[in-house]
């Protein structure tokens, strides 16, 4: 049997918790690998954590300033040489969602096709990890360099992922503080013709805020999956939140639905999450008719608005934990600083923008008060879905742009 097929078949057949050991054994047998390690990105995307038998038993590797970190950030293989030995660091990613890095040490530099085989193995591992998380906590535990709060545990389990790439768009999102998030959340879902993006900010703190946000997100998903219009989705979610809290708690939300064939976007603005657009090098806030947060009153009627996305647009969504952050002199982060941050990150892929904006926020408010959690989501719009006869070429080009 072809050795690549043998390795990939083994990955599909082993129990989920045995993926690293099975891969290590297979690469030793078929390629003479001296060492194989799976490194998972932590929740803050600042460290790579080795997958082992017990959580918190190995020292994380910083993303900044390291060779494996460079592979994770650039989403391209990087290499370290130690005499004749060579270690390749290969991104473990699936559909734009960056999970970590596969490290493979060989006794000598192989022929280039071998590294291409290892890149396929890394991609196969990424797919298997998505399945494995249903049956084992090993990889979820490996992602954390410290313990999550209960609220953070609830919020991270609610997310669809932290990045997604298709021919028409690229998405990336991040929550901070990663290990103690509570009320902020994002959601997205794409079909052949539609992309739904939801930004949520549940009021309150701790697990109570997380419970409120969970109710709102699942109510919105339930309404979206029923196939009803965007304004009706907001109304059903509003009823669900009000029925439980009777107006004592509410959820700020921004709901968007992109038509992937035309670029037309429907919007319902129900509170505080804000949208910034970067077009032709200029960043400006996109202002909508702000309606009542979900759950404020019984029977609220919501109306949708619309705008047109243009090929090359970048959209950056932020919660009030970003634009209301207080600096060392009592000043808010503000629109000017946000515009500067959006412009400064123009050359980064969408998946990297949220972390960069949040790091800038942390730097600016050093010495100030971090009174709220914070959310940033970035969406790059590449253009409407390609026609079937041009799909392959356009898909390759846009996937390269996303990287």
C-alpha positions as CSV (number, residue, x, y, z in Angstrom):
1,X,0.0,0.0,0.0
2,X,1.2,3.6,-0.7
3,X,2.7,4.9,2.5
4,X,0.7,8.1,2.4
5,X,-2.6,6.2,2.1
6,X,-1.4,4.0,5.0
7,X,-0.9,6.9,7.3
8,X,-4.1,8.6,6.4
9,X,-6.1,5.4,6.8
10,X,-4.5,4.9,10.2
11,X,-5.6,8.4,11.3
12,X,-9.2,7.6,10.4
13,X,-9.2,4.3,12.2
14,X,-7.5,4.9,15.6
15,X,-9.5,6.0,18.7
16,X,-9.7,9.9,18.9
17,X,-7.4,10.1,21.9
18,X,-4.7,8.1,20.1
19,X,-4.2,10.4,17.1
20,X,-0.8,11.8,18.2
21,X,0.6,8.4,19.2
22,X,-0.6,6.8,16.0
23,X,0.8,9.5,13.8
24,X,4.1,9.3,15.7
25,X,4.3,5.5,15.1
26,X,3.3,5.7,11.5
27,X,5.8,8.5,10.6
28,X,8.5,6.6,12.3
29,X,7.7,3.4,10.4
30,X,7.2,4.9,7.0
31,X,9.4,8.0,7.0
32,X,12.0,7.3,9.7
33,X,10.8,10.3,11.8
34,X,12.7,10.8,15.0
35,X,10.1,12.8,16.7
36,X,6.5,13.9,16.0
37,X,4.6,16.5,18.2
38,X,1.1,18.0,17.9
39,X,1.0,21.6,19.1
40,X,-2.4,23.1,19.8
41,X,-3.0,26.9,19.8
42,X,-4.3,28.1,23.1
43,X,-7.5,30.2,23.5
44,X,-5.6,33.5,23.4
45,X,-3.7,32.4,20.3
46,X,-0.5,33.5,21.9
47,X,0.9,30.0,22.8
48,X,1.3,26.6,21.3
49,X,0.6,23.8,23.8
50,X,2.0,20.3,23.3
51,X,-0.6,17.5,23.3
52,X,0.2,15.0,26.0
53,X,-1.5,12.5,28.3
54,X,-2.1,15.0,31.1
55,X,-3.1,18.7,30.8
56,X,-0.8,21.5,32.1
57,X,2.2,19.1,32.2
58,X,4.3,20.7,29.4
59,X,5.6,24.2,28.9
60,X,3.8,26.1,26.2
61,X,5.7,27.6,23.2
62,X,5.2,31.3,22.5
63,X,3.8,32.2,19.1
64,X,5.8,35.3,18.9
65,X,9.5,34.9,18.1
66,X,9.6,31.1,17.6
67,X,9.8,28.9,14.5
68,X,6.7,26.9,15.2
69,X,4.9,30.2,16.0
70,X,6.0,31.6,12.6
71,X,4.4,28.5,10.9
72,X,1.2,29.1,12.8
73,X,1.0,32.9,12.0
74,X,2.1,32.6,8.3
75,X,0.1,29.4,7.7
76,X,3.2,28.0,5.9
77,X,5.8,25.4,6.7
78,X,8.9,26.6,8.6
79,X,12.1,24.7,9.3
80,X,14.8,24.3,11.9
81,X,18.1,22.6,11.3
82,X,20.4,21.0,13.9
83,X,23.3,19.5,12.1
84,X,21.9,16.9,9.7
85,X,18.6,16.8,11.5
86,X,15.7,19.0,10.3
87,X,12.4,19.7,12.0
88,X,9.5,20.9,9.9
89,X,6.6,22.8,11.5
90,X,3.4,22.4,9.4
91,X,0.1,24.3,10.0
92,X,-2.8,22.2,11.3
93,X,-5.7,24.1,9.8
94,X,-9.1,23.3,8.2
95,X,-11.2,25.7,6.1
96,X,-9.2,28.6,7.4
97,X,-9.6,27.7,11.1
98,X,-6.1,27.6,12.6
99,X,-5.8,24.8,15.2
100,X,-2.1,24.4,15.7
101,X,1.1,23.0,14.3
102,X,2.5,19.6,13.5
103,X,6.2,19.2,14.3
104,X,8.1,16.4,12.5
105,X,11.9,15.8,13.1
106,X,13.8,13.8,10.4
107,X,17.4,12.5,10.5
108,X,18.2,14.3,7.3
109,X,16.7,16.8,4.8
110,X,14.2,14.8,2.7
111,X,13.2,15.4,-0.9
112,X,10.6,18.2,-1.3
113,X,7.7,15.9,-2.0
114,X,8.1,14.4,1.5
115,X,7.2,17.8,3.0
116,X,4.2,18.0,0.7
117,X,3.1,14.6,2.1
118,X,3.5,15.9,5.7
119,X,1.4,18.9,4.8
120,X,-1.4,16.6,3.7
121,X,-1.1,14.7,7.0
122,X,-1.3,17.9,8.9
123,X,-4.5,18.8,7.1
124,X,-5.9,15.3,7.7
125,X,-5.1,15.7,11.4
126,X,-7.0,19.0,11.5
127,X,-10.1,17.3,10.1
128,X,-9.8,14.4,12.6
129,X,-9.5,16.9,15.5
130,X,-12.9,18.3,14.7
131,X,-14.4,14.9,14.9
132,X,-12.3,13.9,17.9
133,X,-13.6,16.7,20.1
134,X,-17.0,15.0,20.2
135,X,-15.5,12.0,22.0
136,X,-12.5,13.2,24.0
137,X,-11.4,16.2,26.1
138,X,-7.7,15.6,25.3
139,X,-7.4,18.3,22.6
140,X,-9.7,20.8,24.4
141,X,-7.5,20.4,27.5
142,X,-4.3,20.8,25.5
143,X,-5.5,24.2,24.2
144,X,-5.5,25.8,27.6
145,X,-2.4,27.0,29.3
146,X,-4.5,27.8,32.4
147,X,-7.9,27.1,33.7
148,X,-11.0,28.7,32.1
149,X,-13.7,30.3,34.2
150,X,-17.1,28.6,34.0
151,X,-18.4,31.5,31.9
152,X,-15.5,31.2,29.4
153,X,-16.0,27.4,29.2
154,X,-19.7,28.1,28.2
155,X,-18.8,30.8,25.6
156,X,-16.0,29.0,23.8
157,X,-18.2,25.9,23.4
158,X,-20.8,28.1,21.8
159,X,-18.6,29.5,19.0
160,X,-18.7,28.1,15.4
161,X,-14.9,28.3,15.2
162,X,-12.5,31.2,15.1
163,X,-11.9,31.4,11.4
164,X,-13.5,30.3,8.1
165,X,-12.5,30.8,4.5
166,X,-14.4,30.4,1.3
167,X,-14.1,31.7,-2.2
168,X,-16.4,34.6,-1.4
169,X,-15.2,35.6,2.0
170,X,-12.8,35.0,4.9
171,X,-13.8,35.4,8.6
172,X,-11.9,35.6,11.8
173,X,-12.9,36.3,15.4
174,X,-11.5,36.5,18.9
175,X,-12.7,37.1,22.4
176,X,-10.8,38.6,25.3
177,X,-9.9,38.0,28.1
178,X,-9.7,34.5,26.5
179,X,-9.8,32.6,29.8
180,X,-12.4,34.8,31.5
181,X,-14.9,35.9,28.8
182,X,-18.5,36.1,29.8
183,X,-21.1,38.0,27.7
184,X,-19.6,38.6,24.3
185,X,-20.0,36.0,21.5
186,X,-20.1,35.7,17.7
187,X,-21.8,33.2,15.4
188,X,-21.7,32.5,11.7
189,X,-23.2,30.0,9.2
190,X,-22.8,29.8,5.4
191,X,-24.8,27.9,2.8
192,X,-24.6,27.9,-1.0
193,X,-26.2,31.4,-1.3
194,X,-26.2,33.0,2.2
195,X,-23.7,33.9,4.9
196,X,-25.2,34.8,8.3
197,X,-23.0,36.7,10.8
198,X,-24.2,37.5,14.4
199,X,-22.5,39.6,17.0
200,X,-23.8,39.3,20.6
201,X,-23.2,41.2,23.8
202,X,-25.2,39.9,26.8
203,X,-25.4,42.2,29.7
204,X,-24.1,41.3,33.1
205,X,-21.0,39.4,34.3
206,X,-19.8,35.9,34.9
207,X,-21.9,32.8,34.3
208,X,-25.1,34.8,34.4
209,X,-24.0,36.8,31.3
210,X,-22.9,33.5,29.6
211,X,-26.3,31.9,30.3
212,X,-28.1,35.0,28.8
213,X,-25.8,34.9,25.7
214,X,-26.3,31.2,25.3
215,X,-30.1,31.6,25.3
216,X,-29.9,34.4,22.7
217,X,-27.5,32.7,20.4
218,X,-29.5,29.4,20.4
219,X,-32.8,31.3,19.9
220,X,-31.3,33.1,16.9
221,X,-29.9,29.8,15.5
222,X,-33.3,28.2,16.0
223,X,-35.0,31.0,14.1
224,X,-32.4,31.1,11.3
225,X,-32.6,27.4,10.8
226,X,-36.4,27.8,10.4
227,X,-35.6,29.8,7.2
228,X,-37.4,33.0,8.2
229,X,-36.3,36.5,7.3
230,X,-33.7,38.4,9.4
231,X,-36.2,40.8,11.1
232,X,-38.4,37.8,12.1
233,X,-35.3,36.1,13.5
234,X,-34.6,39.0,15.8
235,X,-38.3,39.1,16.9
236,X,-38.3,35.5,17.8
237,X,-35.1,35.8,19.8
238,X,-36.4,38.9,21.4
239,X,-39.5,37.0,22.6
240,X,-37.3,34.1,23.9
241,X,-35.1,36.4,26.0
242,X,-38.1,38.5,27.3
243,X,-40.1,35.4,28.2
244,X,-37.2,34.3,30.5
245,X,-36.0,37.5,32.0
246,X,-39.2,39.8,31.7
247,X,-37.1,42.8,30.7
248,X,-34.6,42.6,33.6
249,X,-31.8,41.5,31.3
250,X,-31.2,42.1,27.6
251,X,-28.9,41.2,24.8
252,X,-27.3,43.7,22.3
253,X,-27.0,42.1,18.9
254,X,-26.0,42.9,15.3
255,X,-27.4,40.5,12.7
256,X,-26.2,40.4,9.1
257,X,-27.1,38.2,6.2
258,X,-24.8,38.4,3.1
259,X,-26.2,37.2,-0.3
260,X,-23.2,35.3,-1.6
261,X,-24.3,35.7,-5.2
262,X,-24.8,39.5,-5.3
263,X,-23.1,41.0,-2.2
264,X,-26.3,42.5,-0.9
265,X,-26.4,42.6,2.9
266,X,-29.4,42.7,5.2
267,X,-28.9,44.1,8.7
268,X,-30.8,44.3,12.0
269,X,-29.1,46.5,14.5
270,X,-30.4,45.7,18.0
271,X,-27.8,47.3,20.3
272,X,-24.1,47.9,20.8
273,X,-21.9,45.9,18.5
274,X,-20.5,48.3,15.9
275,X,-19.3,47.8,12.3
276,X,-16.3,49.4,10.6
277,X,-15.6,49.2,6.9
278,X,-12.2,49.4,5.2
279,X,-12.6,50.4,1.6
280,X,-9.9,51.7,-0.7
281,X,-7.6,52.3,2.2
282,X,-10.1,54.4,4.2
283,X,-11.7,53.1,7.5
284,X,-15.1,54.5,8.4
285,X,-17.9,53.4,10.7
286,X,-21.0,52.1,9.1
287,X,-24.0,53.4,11.1
288,X,-27.4,51.7,11.2
289,X,-30.7,52.5,12.8
290,X,-30.0,51.2,16.3
291,X,-33.1,49.4,17.7
292,X,-33.9,48.0,21.1
293,X,-31.7,45.2,22.5
294,X,-33.2,41.8,22.4
295,X,-35.5,41.1,25.4
296,X,-36.0,44.7,26.4
297,X,-39.8,44.8,26.0
298,X,-42.5,42.3,25.1
299,X,-43.4,42.1,21.4
300,X,-40.8,44.5,19.9
301,X,-41.0,44.8,16.1
302,X,-37.6,44.9,14.3
303,X,-36.9,46.3,10.8
304,X,-34.0,45.3,8.6
305,X,-31.8,47.6,6.6
306,X,-29.5,46.9,3.7
307,X,-26.2,47.9,2.1
308,X,-24.0,46.6,-0.7
309,X,-20.7,44.9,-0.1
310,X,-18.1,45.7,-2.8
311,X,-15.3,43.3,-3.8
312,X,-12.2,44.0,-1.6
313,X,-14.2,45.4,1.4
314,X,-13.1,44.5,4.9
315,X,-15.6,44.7,7.7
316,X,-14.5,44.8,11.4
317,X,-17.1,44.3,14.1
318,X,-16.3,45.3,17.7
319,X,-18.2,45.1,21.0
320,X,-18.5,47.8,23.6
321,X,-15.6,46.2,25.5
322,X,-13.4,47.5,22.7
323,X,-14.7,51.0,21.9
324,X,-15.6,51.8,25.6
325,X,-12.3,50.6,27.0
326,X,-10.8,53.1,29.4
327,X,-7.2,54.2,29.1
328,X,-4.8,55.3,31.8
329,X,-6.1,58.9,31.8
330,X,-9.8,58.0,31.8
331,X,-10.2,58.4,28.0
332,X,-12.2,55.9,25.9
333,X,-10.6,53.9,23.1
334,X,-12.8,55.9,20.7
335,X,-13.6,56.1,17.0
336,X,-10.3,57.6,16.0
337,X,-8.2,54.9,17.6
338,X,-10.5,52.2,16.1
339,X,-10.1,53.7,12.6
340,X,-6.3,53.7,13.1
341,X,-6.3,50.1,14.2
342,X,-8.4,48.9,11.3
343,X,-6.2,50.8,8.8
344,X,-3.0,49.5,10.5
345,X,-4.1,45.9,10.1
346,X,-5.1,46.2,6.4
347,X,-2.3,43.9,5.2
348,X,-3.1,41.1,7.7
349,X,-5.4,38.1,6.8
350,X,-8.9,38.3,8.4
351,X,-8.0,35.5,10.9
352,X,-5.1,37.7,12.3
353,X,-6.9,41.0,12.5
354,X,-9.0,40.4,15.7
355,X,-5.9,39.5,17.7
356,X,-4.0,42.4,16.4
357,X,-6.7,44.9,17.2
358,X,-7.2,43.4,20.7
359,X,-3.4,43.6,21.4
360,X,-3.4,47.2,20.4
361,X,-6.4,47.8,22.7
362,X,-4.5,46.2,25.6
363,X,-1.4,48.3,24.9
364,X,-3.4,51.6,24.8
365,X,-5.4,50.9,28.0
366,X,-2.3,49.8,30.0
367,X,-2.8,51.3,33.4
368,X,-6.5,51.8,32.7
369,X,-9.5,49.7,33.6
370,X,-10.5,46.5,31.7
371,X,-14.1,46.7,32.9
372,X,-15.7,44.5,30.2
373,X,-14.9,41.6,28.0
374,X,-14.1,42.4,24.3
375,X,-14.9,40.9,20.9
376,X,-13.5,41.6,17.5
377,X,-14.6,39.9,14.3
378,X,-13.2,40.6,10.8
379,X,-14.8,39.7,7.5
380,X,-13.0,40.1,4.1
381,X,-15.4,40.2,1.2
382,X,-13.8,38.8,-2.0
383,X,-16.8,39.1,-4.2
384,X,-19.9,37.2,-5.2
385,X,-19.8,33.4,-5.8
386,X,-18.0,32.6,-9.1
387,X,-19.8,31.1,-12.0
388,X,-19.3,27.3,-12.4
389,X,-17.0,27.5,-15.4
390,X,-14.6,29.9,-13.7
391,X,-14.9,28.5,-10.2
392,X,-11.6,26.6,-9.9
393,X,-9.3,29.5,-10.9
394,X,-11.2,32.1,-8.9
395,X,-11.3,29.8,-5.9
396,X,-7.5,29.3,-5.9
397,X,-6.8,33.0,-6.3
398,X,-9.1,34.0,-3.5
399,X,-7.9,31.3,-1.2
400,X,-4.4,32.6,-1.7
401,X,-5.5,36.1,-0.9
402,X,-7.1,34.8,2.3
403,X,-3.8,33.3,3.4
